[in-house]
Structures are given as C-alpha cells and as structure tokens.
Amino acid sequence: MAGARAYTTTPTLEQWKKDSSVALARRQDDAILCRIDDLLVQYGANGSAFGRIQLKADLFFTLDYWLKVHGRTPGMAKGRQPAVYELYKYTAHSLAAALSCTINTLPEYLERHFGRKLSYHGEHLDLVGQFATYLTRAEVEKYRLSFRKGKAYMWMWPGKGHELTRPTADGGLVTQERQQPKGMKLVLAESESASNKNVFGLKQWGGFAMSMGRDLYMARHHCGEGSAGPGSGGNFYHSSYLAGDPVLCAGTILIEQGIIKAVCNDSGHYQPDQANFMSFLQALMMHGVNVQNIAIYDYDRRHCVSGRDFLQRRGNFAQALLLSDTTAYRANSAAKGRYVSEKIEHKKRVAALWKQAVDGHIVANTLEGRLFFAEKLLSNYVRRDGQRTHAYDVNTTWILEVIATYYGPVPTPRPAPPVPKGRQPPPLPPRAPPKRTNGPQLPPRPVRTH
C-alpha cells in the first residue's frame, strides 16, 4: 500500500482519478472502476445526509467487489489496488462511525438496513412452514454467474436443472442442491437450464437473486415437487440462495447465449421495489453488461420498458411508458392468459399508473389529459412477437372508465361568479362612423362616351 493516499474525506472525482490512474491502463476497460467514478460524482452532487449514506453504502459494496475480483478479471489493472483499498478503508470507517456500529458488524448492518428483506409471505413459508432449502455460501457458489466482456457465464454439470429433495433408503431426505456436483465446466449462461414452467409460468426464464455484494445467482426453483412437504425444507425459493438474508434484488431472468435479454422483479419472497430494480441494473452495468435494450418487466409482467428508459426515468414505470419513444407496453402470452381471471388487478394497475402520471405532473386531470393517457397507453399494447393486440376489449373507452371508476368523473371547471344586478357594467357607446379626413381627394371617374 506504500505511496497510496490515506483519505480523510471522500475525494472528488478529479482527485480520485489522479490517485487511481495507472500508466498504459484505460479506465473504460474497467466497468467496476467506472461505477466507482459515477458513485463519487453522485455523492458530490447529493446534498441529503441520508442520500449520501445510501451512496456511501453502495460505494462500500462496489469497492469490496473490485477488491474481490480484480486479480482474475481482464481489464482491471492491479496497480490501482492501493488506491482502491485506501478508499475502501476510509469508506468503511466513515460508515461505521455514521451508523454507530463496528467495522466487523458493518456489512451485516448495511445488508439489514439497505437490502431487501423477506416479505411476510416469505417469512411465513420459510420460518413458520419450514418449506425452504437454505444453502450455505459455499454450497451456493456453484450457482453464481460470472461475467466476461458483458456476457454471463455459469457452471454446468450433468443433471443440472433437475435438482429436487428426494427420500433416501433409510427414510431420510437428501437435498440435491446442497451436494457438490462432478464434471463441472464453465459455459455461456442459459436461463433455460434453470427454468421451471410450473413455478414461473414461462419457459426459458430462470429464478435469480443478487446479493448485496453484487454476486448474481441463478438456479432452477421448485415448489411442491419431490419430498417437499411442510417442515421438510425441500423447496427451492429466492430465499434459498442466501439462506433468507437480505438481497439487493430478486426475480426472474431470461438469458440466451450469455446475453441478458429480459428481467422481472417477480419475487414473492422479497417483493423488490423499483429502487431495488434500479440498483440491480446499475450492478449489471458494473459487470460490463449493456442494459440499454434489456426488457424490464414489472412485478405483474403487464408493463415492459427498455433498460435505457427505465434508468433515464429513475425507475418510474409511468414516466417510462408515457414519455419515452422507445417504450413497448407489452402483454406477453402468459399475462394475456391471466387477464380473464385478473381483470380487477389489471384495472388497479392502470389506475396506479394514472395516479403516478398525475402526481408526477405528466398529465393533468382533465378530459384532454385522460384521453392522452389512454391513447398513449393503448398504442403501446404489443405482444412479444411485435404484433399489436387489444386483448379483452382493452380500448380507450375501457381505460377512461377505469380512471373514472377509481378517481371519479372529469372535474368540471367552476363557472365564473355572477355579477350582482346593481353592478352591471354600463353598455358600450355605439360605434361612431369613421371621420372624413381632409387629405387629397381622388379625381372623378371619367365618363365613357360612345
């Protein structure tokens, strides 16, 4: 660490670039370092004390991840390690002081307060019903994805994607996810190897969870298969990866030949919000993934926007849907099949989007504003194959009726108060004819003679 600056305050971007520069090494080749640069810029521009603590927590985990992988990742110059370590050390001590905890308990404290915890649904299944399989950090390592040049890689072995909890000959149970497989090899990631249509309702999509340390895990989920009754701990959920600990984000993911095509935050155990989704996409960028064209689905899979629009609108689906030219409002085949039985939830979602649009001053609560909202929303209904559809008679009238059902009719403008009789304004005087001027007169018109 000799020669590295010992920080006493969070450095500016200019100072940090000077301290972490290495000859013949380009910063743009190191995606994680670029993420550190971006966090320092955001930290300097943020005037909120709580916002700065959040950014510093993000910086702590990002620096920790850089130190963890820099020795085995191309493009990460080892010469930057002293500067990164000094910034990591200062960030950790300043966070511990601000949060009144020790250095040793800081990671657990940050995960507990800034990570996504188990929902009531997740706690009920895992803690009360004892349904879930919990893996140790060593056991879950085989499901961790790695990244090279923006592509995801996974470990593959014979029998992967068919793990279950099965009975043994002596009457016990064996959880296959907890066994160390043989014949493992690193290949381009395919979410189809982790798909289970009985759980998520879609082929080729696999479950995922990302830890607060920015490690991404993907495995096949199963519920009620094999020996997975109450108390057996035989089901594999989103909580299984990290043994019920907080996560950065969780849901389902579509990966083909190592390229992430689409993601959805549909985890019932954690129920991530849009802020968690934002952090997840930023972590993917840190891994070098191009998130611009990734399809971003909301929890119910009824709304879909591009990664670029989602990031530009800071995770606001209403703004991304209504104000972005490249947005696609997609109803995939599985969601379309659920519209019949879930029409009430569909209406609630449209009503929630309307409220977001009005609260965000995107549209006004007038007839013109409602028509704009309905037409914009309707024009973006497309299927995954690109063909437009208006499933289940979803049209402009239907959307306007939904808004009226939840928020009442269009407010009528208040008429102007009448003028009291004794105060009527005097009538205007009759308009006088224009006065004739004494200017030059035109000559008389000549008379034609025969």
C-alpha positions in Angstrom: 0.0 0.0 0.0 3.1 2.3 0.0 2.5 5.5 -1.8 -1.3 5.4 -1.7 -3.1 8.4 -0.3 -4.8 7.9 3.1 -8.2 9.6 2.8 -9.7 11.7 5.5 -12.7 12.8 3.4 -14.5 11.4 0.4 -12.4 12.5 -2.6 -13.7 14.4 -5.6 -13.7 12.7 -9.0 -10.7 14.7 -10.2 -8.6 13.7 -7.1 -9.8 10.1 -7.3 -8.8 9.8 -10.9 -5.4 11.2 -10.2 -4.9 8.8 -7.3 -6.1 5.7 -9.1 -4.5 6.3 -12.5 -2.1 3.7 -13.9 0.2 4.1 -16.8 -1.0 2.2 -20.0 -4.3 1.3 -18.4 -7.6 2.7 -19.7 -10.4 3.4 -17.2 -13.1 2.4 -19.7 -11.8 -1.1 -19.7 -12.7 -1.5 -16.1 -16.5 -1.4 -15.7 -16.4 -1.6 -11.9 -14.0 1.3 -11.7 -16.3 3.4 -13.9 -19.1 2.6 -11.5 -16.9 3.9 -8.6 -16.3 7.1 -10.6 -20.0 7.5 -11.1 -20.8 7.0 -7.4 -18.3 9.7 -6.4 -19.9 12.1 -8.9 -23.4 11.4 -7.4 -22.0 11.7 -3.9 -20.6 15.1 -4.6 -23.9 16.3 -6.1 -26.1 14.9 -3.3 -26.9 17.3 -0.5 -29.0 15.0 1.6 -27.4 13.3 4.6 -29.4 10.1 4.2 -28.8 10.1 0.4 -25.1 10.4 1.0 -25.1 7.4 3.4 -27.0 5.4 0.8 -24.5 6.3 -1.9 -21.6 5.6 0.5 -23.1 2.1 1.3 -23.3 1.4 -2.5 -19.7 2.6 -2.8 -18.6 0.3 0.0 -20.0 -2.8 -1.7 -18.7 -1.7 -5.1 -15.2 -1.2 -3.8 -15.4 -4.5 -1.9 -16.4 -6.3 -5.1 -13.5 -4.6 -7.1 -11.0 -5.9 -4.5 -12.5 -9.3 -4.6 -12.3 -9.9 -8.4 -9.6 -7.6 -9.7 -7.0 -10.3 -9.6 -8.9 -12.6 -12.0 -10.7 -10.2 -14.3 -9.2 -8.9 -17.6 -9.0 -5.1 -17.9 -8.7 -4.4 -14.2 -5.2 -3.0 -13.5 -3.6 -4.4 -10.4 -1.7 -1.2 -9.9 -5.0 0.5 -8.9 -5.3 -1.8 -5.8 -3.6 0.5 -3.3 -5.8 3.5 -4.1 -9.0 1.3 -4.2 -8.1 -0.2 -0.8 -7.4 3.2 0.8 -10.8 4.5 -0.4 -12.5 1.2 0.7 -10.9 1.6 4.2 -11.9 5.2 4.6 -15.5 4.5 3.4 -15.9 1.6 5.8 -14.7 3.5 8.8 -16.7 6.6 8.0 -19.9 4.5 7.5 -19.3 2.6 10.8 -18.9 6.0 12.6 -22.1 7.4 10.9 -24.2 4.3 11.7 -22.7 3.8 15.2 -21.6 0.2 14.6 -18.2 -1.6 14.5 -16.2 -2.4 11.4 -16.8 -6.1 11.9 -20.6 -5.7 12.0 -20.8 -3.1 9.2 -21.5 -5.5 6.3 -24.3 -7.2 8.2 -25.7 -3.8 9.3 -25.7 -2.5 5.7 -27.4 -5.6 4.4 -30.1 -5.4 7.1 -30.9 -1.7 6.6 -30.3 -1.3 2.8 -31.0 -4.7 1.5 -34.4 -6.2 0.6 -35.7 -8.3 3.5 -38.0 -11.2 3.4 -41.7 -10.2 3.0 -44.4 -11.5 5.2 -45.2 -14.1 2.6 -41.5 -15.3 2.6 -41.3 -15.4 6.4 -44.5 -17.4 6.6 -43.2 -20.0 4.2 -39.6 -20.2 5.4 -39.8 -19.6 9.2 -43.3 -20.8 10.1 -43.8 -23.6 7.5 -40.2 -24.6 7.2 -40.7 -25.2 3.5 -37.4 -23.8 2.1 -34.0 -25.2 1.4 -31.3 -22.9 2.7 -27.8 -23.1 1.1 -24.5 -22.1 2.7 -22.3 -19.6 1.0 -20.0 -22.5 -0.1 -23.0 -24.5 -1.4 -24.5 -21.6 -3.4 -21.2 -20.8 -5.2 -21.8 -23.3 -8.0 -24.9 -21.3 -9.0 -23.0 -17.9 -9.1 -22.8 -16.3 -12.6 -19.6 -14.7 -13.7 -19.2 -12.0 -16.4 -16.7 -11.6 -19.2 -17.0 -8.8 -21.7 -20.6 -8.2 -20.8 -21.6 -11.9 -21.2 -22.8 -14.1 -18.3 -21.2 -17.5 -17.7 -22.4 -20.3 -15.5 -21.2 -23.7 -14.1 -22.7 -26.6 -15.9 -22.7 -30.3 -14.9 -24.7 -33.5 -15.7 -28.1 -33.4 -14.1 -28.2 -29.6 -13.6 -31.7 -28.2 -13.8 -33.3 -31.3 -12.3 -32.4 -31.0 -8.6 -35.0 -31.9 -6.1 -35.3 -33.0 -2.5 -35.6 -36.8 -2.5 -36.1 -39.6 0.1 -33.2 -41.8 0.9 -33.2 -45.6 1.5 -33.0 -45.1 5.3 -36.1 -42.8 5.4 -34.2 -39.5 5.4 -34.1 -36.7 2.8 -31.4 -35.5 0.6 -31.3 -32.0 -0.9 -29.5 -32.3 -4.2 -28.8 -28.5 -4.4 -26.6 -29.0 -1.4 -24.4 -31.6 -3.0 -21.1 -30.8 -4.8 -21.6 -32.0 -8.4 -18.8 -33.6 -10.5 -17.8 -32.8 -14.0 -18.4 -29.0 -13.7 -17.4 -26.8 -16.6 -17.9 -23.1 -17.3 -20.2 -22.3 -20.2 -22.2 -19.3 -21.6 -25.2 -18.9 -19.3 -28.6 -20.1 -20.4 -31.6 -19.4 -18.2 -33.4 -22.4 -19.8 -31.2 -24.6 -17.6 -32.9 -23.0 -14.6 -36.4 -22.7 -15.9 -39.5 -24.4 -14.4 -42.8 -23.5 -16.1 -44.7 -24.9 -13.1 -43.2 -22.1 -10.9 -43.0 -19.1 -13.1 -45.4 -19.9 -15.9 -42.9 -19.2 -18.6 -40.4 -21.3 -20.5 -36.7 -20.3 -20.6 -36.9 -18.0 -17.6 -34.9 -18.8 -14.5 -35.0 -17.5 -11.0 -32.3 -15.2 -9.8 -31.1 -13.4 -6.7 -28.3 -10.8 -6.4 -26.6 -10.4 -3.0 -25.7 -7.0 -1.5 -22.1 -7.9 -2.5 -23.2 -7.8 -6.2 -22.9 -11.5 -6.8 -25.6 -12.9 -9.1 -27.0 -16.4 -8.6 -29.4 -18.4 -10.9 -30.9 -21.9 -10.3 -34.0 -23.9 -11.0 -36.7 -23.2 -8.5 -39.2 -25.9 -7.4 -42.2 -25.9 -5.1 -44.1 -29.0 -4.0 -42.1 -31.4 -6.2 -40.4 -34.5 -4.7 -40.4 -34.7 -0.9 -41.2 -31.1 -0.3 -44.0 -31.0 2.3 -44.3 -28.7 5.3 -41.2 -28.9 7.6 -39.2 -30.8 5.0 -37.2 -27.8 3.8 -37.4 -29.3 0.3 -38.5 -26.3 -1.8 -36.1 -24.0 -3.6 -37.1 -20.3 -3.4 -35.5 -17.0 -3.9 -34.6 -17.1 -0.2 -32.7 -20.4 -0.7 -29.6 -18.7 -2.3 -28.6 -16.6 0.7 -30.4 -18.5 3.5 -33.1 -15.9 3.9 -30.6 -13.0 4.2 -31.4 -9.6 2.6 -30.7 -9.3 -1.1 -30.2 -6.4 -3.5 -32.8 -7.7 -5.9 -34.5 -11.0 -6.9 -36.9 -12.2 -9.6 -36.7 -14.0 -12.9 -34.3 -13.5 -15.8 -34.0 -14.5 -19.4 -30.5 -15.3 -20.7 -29.6 -16.6 -24.1 -26.0 -17.5 -25.1 -24.8 -15.4 -22.2 -26.7 -12.3 -23.2 -29.3 -11.0 -20.7 -32.5 -10.4 -22.7 -35.1 -9.5 -20.0 -35.5 -9.3 -16.2 -38.5 -9.2 -13.9 -38.7 -8.4 -10.2 -41.4 -11.0 -9.5 -40.1 -12.5 -6.2 -42.9 -13.2 -3.8 -40.3 -13.8 -1.0 -38.7 -10.4 -1.3 -41.0 -8.3 -3.4 -38.4 -5.9 -4.7 -39.4 -2.3 -5.4 -38.3 -0.1 -8.3 -35.3 1.3 -6.3 -34.1 -2.3 -5.9 -34.6 -2.8 -9.6 -32.5 0.3 -10.3 -29.7 -0.9 -8.1 -29.8 -4.3 -9.8 -29.4 -2.7 -13.3 -26.6 -0.5 -12.1 -24.8 -3.6 -10.7 -25.2 -5.3 -14.1 -23.6 -2.2 -15.7 -20.8 -2.6 -13.2 -20.3 -6.1 -14.5 -20.0 -4.7 -18.0 -23.5 -5.7 -19.2 -25.2 -3.4 -21.8 -28.6 -2.9 -20.1 -29.9 -0.4 -22.7 -32.0 -2.9 -24.6 -32.8 -5.3 -21.8 -36.6 -5.7 -21.4 -37.7 -4.6 -17.9 -40.9 -6.1 -16.7 -42.8 -5.0 -13.6 -43.9 -7.4 -10.8 -47.1 -8.4 -12.6 -45.5 -8.7 -16.1 -48.1 -6.3 -17.5 -45.7 -3.4 -18.3 -42.4 -3.6 -20.1 -39.9 -0.8 -20.8 -36.4 -0.8 -22.1 -33.5 -0.7 -19.7 -32.5 2.7 -21.1 -35.9 4.2 -20.5 -36.1 2.7 -17.0 -32.8 4.1 -16.0 -33.5 7.5 -17.5 -36.8 7.8 -15.7 -35.2 6.6 -12.4 -37.4 3.5 -12.2 -40.7 5.3 -12.7 -42.8 3.0 -15.0 -45.4 5.7 -15.7 -42.8 8.1 -17.0 -41.0 5.4 -18.9 -44.3 4.3 -20.5 -45.7 7.7 -21.4 -42.7 9.9 -22.1 -40.2 7.5 -23.8 -40.4 7.0 -27.5 -38.8 3.5 -27.5 -41.2 2.1 -24.8 -43.1 -1.0 -25.6 -46.2 -1.8 -23.4 -46.2 -5.5 -23.8 -48.7 -8.1 -22.7 -46.9 -11.4 -23.1 -48.7 -14.7 -23.7 -48.7 -15.7 -20.0 -50.0 -12.4 -18.8 -52.6 -12.4 -21.6 -53.9 -15.7 -20.4 -54.3 -14.3 -16.9 -56.3 -11.2 -17.9 -59.6 -13.1 -17.8 -59.2 -14.0 -14.1 -57.3 -11.0 -13.0 -59.1 -8.1 -14.7 -59.6 -6.4 -11.3 -55.8 -6.4 -10.7 -55.3 -5.1 -14.3 -57.6 -2.2 -13.6 -55.8 -1.5 -10.3 -52.5 -1.3 -12.2 -53.9 1.1 -14.9 -55.3 3.2 -12.1 -52.0 3.2 -10.3 -50.2 4.3 -13.5 -52.7 7.1 -13.9 -52.1 8.3 -10.3 -48.3 8.2 -10.9 -48.8 10.2 -14.1 -50.9 12.9 -12.4 -48.8 13.1 -9.2 -45.7 13.4 -11.4 -47.3 16.3 -13.4 -47.0 14.3 -16.6 -50.7 14.8 -17.4 -53.5 17.0 -16.0 -56.7 15.5 -14.6 -58.7 16.9 -17.5 -60.6 15.3 -20.3 -57.7 16.1 -22.6 -55.2 14.6 -20.1 -57.2 11.4 -19.7 -57.5 11.0 -23.5 -53.8 11.5 -23.9 -53.0 8.9 -21.2 -55.5 6.4 -22.6 -54.3 6.7 -26.2 -50.6 6.6 -25.3 -51.2 3.5 -23.2 -53.3 1.8 -25.7 -50.9 2.5 -28.6 -48.2 0.6 -26.7 -50.0 -2.7 -26.3 -47.9 -5.1 -28.2 -47.2 -8.8 -28.0 -43.7 -10.2 -27.8 -43.8 -11.1 -31.4 -44.2 -7.3 -32.2 -47.9 -7.6 -33.3 -50.3 -5.1 -31.8 -53.2 -6.5 -29.8 -56.1 -5.1 -27.8 -56.7 -8.1 -25.6 -60.0 -8.5 -23.8 -61.6 -5.3 -25.3 -59.0 -3.0 -23.9 -59.7 0.2 -25.7 -59.7 4.0 -25.0 -63.2 3.8 -23.5 -62.2 1.0 -21.2 -59.2 2.9 -19.9 -61.3 6.0 -19.4 -63.9 4.0 -17.5 -61.2 2.6 -15.2 -59.9 6.0 -14.4 -63.5 7.2 -13.7 -64.2 4.2 -11.5 -61.2 4.8 -9.2 -60.9 8.6 -9.4 -64.4 9.8 -10.4 -65.5 11.8 -13.4 -63.5 14.6 -15.0 -63.7 17.6 -12.7 -65.8 20.3 -14.3 -64.3 23.9 -14.3 -66.0 26.1 -11.8 -68.2 28.8 -13.6 -67.4 32.5 -13.0 -69.5 34.0 -10.2 -72.5 36.1 -11.5 -72.3 39.9 -11.3 -74.8 41.4 -8.9 -77.7 43.3 -10.6 -76.8 46.7 -9.2 -73.3 46.5 -10.5 -73.8 45.7 -14.2 -71.2 47.4 -16.3 -72.6 50.3 -18.5 -73.3 49.4 -22.1 -70.7 50.3 -24.6 -71.5 53.5 -26.6 -72.4 53.0 -30.3 -69.5 52.9 -32.6 -69.1 56.2 -34.4 -68.6 56.2 -38.1 -65.0 57.0 -39.2 -64.4 60.7 -39.7 -63.7 62.0 -43.1 -60.2 63.4 -43.5 -59.1 66.5 -45.4 -56.4 64.6 -47.3 -56.0 64.6 -51.1 -59.2 63.5 -53.0 -59.2 61.1 -55.9 -60.1 62.6 -59.2 -63.6 61.9 -60.5 -64.1 58.8 -62.5 -64.2 59.6 -66.2 -67.5 59.1 -68.1 -67.2 56.8 -71.1 -68.8 58.3 -74.3 -69.8 56.5 -77.5 
